[in-house]
Amino acid sequence: MIVALTADPGLLPAEREWVRTFWDALAPHRLGASGYVNGWAEFDEDRVRAVYGLKYDRLARIKTIYDPTNVFRANANILPA
């Protein structure tokens, strides 16, 4: 996980862009999709799917059983199947 920190809130967009660019540059050197979803502040469905990989569809089926109305969605959300 890579985190951008700054004491000046006005610099946050530039820091965020730097972190995302750096993360993308590391992509060829990672062992598959990786990430620590609990540390994310923003959640993109494609990125969540990539992190869970082949397990995503199974987790979506489980979520359909235990959380069909998607109550627990304020996180790296797995949508019910």
Residue pairs with C-beta under 8 A, 6 or more apart in sequence:
1 35
1 36
1 39
2 19
2 22
2 23
3 19
3 39
4 12
4 15
4 16
4 18
4 19
5 15
6 12
6 15
32 53
33 50
33 51
33 53
34 51
35 47
35 50
35 51
37 43
37 48
37 51
37 75
37 76
38 75
38 76
40 76
43 75
43 76
43 77
45 77
45 79
48 56
48 76
48 77
48 78
49 56
51 76
52 59
52 78
56 78
57 81
59 78
60 78
60 79
60 80
60 81
61 81
63 70
63 78
63 79
63 80
63 81
64 80
64 81
67 80
68 80
70 77
70 79
70 80
